[in-house]
Amino acid sequence: MPSKSQWITDELSSLKQQGLYNTIRTIGSPQGAWLTVDGKKVLNFCSNNYLGLANHPKILAAAKSAIEKYGVGPAAVRSIAGTMSLHVELEQRLAKFKGAEACITFQSGFMANLATVPALVGKEDVIFSDELNHASIIDGCRLSGAKVVRYGHNNIQSLRETIANEKKIGFRRAMIISDGVFSMDGDVAPLKELVEVADEEGYLLMVDDAHGEGVLGKGGRGIVDHFNLHHQVDVEIGTLSKAFGAVGGCVAGDATLIEWLRQRGRPFLFSSAMTVPDVAACLAAIDLLEESTELVDRLWANAKYFKAEMKTLGFDTGVSTTPITPVMLGEAPLAQQFSRALFENGVFAMAIGFPTVAKGKARIRVMISAAHSKDDLDKGLEIFKKVGKELGLVK
Ligand code: PMP
């Protein structure tokens, strides 16, 4: 009789055969434009450290001094054992920064989605979800027990059609959910049109701004600010794990909605809070973003330069309008081969394949940061050109 876990071994080797096995490299340095990966110094093109804050001296100093005052861990669930003043301060500062009435923080962006969706819709309800929404939205939707109806990516016509179909069947309440910036393609949701549909129908609208936080809007205030839709999007999910340089998640919205999440958001009620250094780091990140738009401006200038040069070299960078720069390659084994060759030449940029993106849409996702200098970008471009030529992808 085969062992009861033989199927796992078989599945793992099948992943390896298909080029879908995810090998995780080990980083031996702080985050930044350059990293030590598996013992080798390489140019970093794959972290979400958009503004270079993960190792910024002011952020480190804030985290250290908060540790001196509050220690490291919150030691319990906030609703059971009280909340540190630091967490309350962060929520107030985030709300003000984003131009929202109130804000609640969670342990991560993933947790924010798992908390929020089930608190707002249930078994008798319907969720209209963009077909390319992030896994954490998909899981939050599943947890809610609501019927999930996917509409065509960024396609308002398709959204309207799915709504019309569901109305024929009938439901109690509904919510429309979309990523703000789509993490694998770098395109942006048509938020104005989504607001129009949500308002016409009287449905809640939720946007996940994980890749817009610190990137879009004035000085990184996010997608709602970018489209000037303050107080018109009911639920704004955010992550503090990318541009903010720490780890955490948040939800911004009106005061009643946030009060409800404090009563019914299960990861808030049953899991400990963000750690002290994370909270202090985020507070310092808001200080930096409120002081100046310099980092956000540099991020965009770097992204525009890199993307334009990649196009000139002949690479297909997809439909991105943000610093996320996919290099579309097609089949997963090719993307893995490309990533390995980049690494041998000194660039760390991972291949992304199924199930993170659809089969046949494998890519290298280049993440540009304000931490890159022009020299760094030029070095990266030179290596992309060399590897692209070696693999017969560009001339
Ligand atoms: N939402 C989106 C759209 C994301 O891209 C991510 C991170 N990949 C998350 C949520 C999860 O954020 P966190 O890493 O803070 O859990």
Residues whose N, C-alpha, C, O or C-beta is under 5 A from the ligand:
A	BS01	PMP	S108 G109 F110 H134 S136 D179 V181 S183 D208 A210 T239 L240 S241 G248
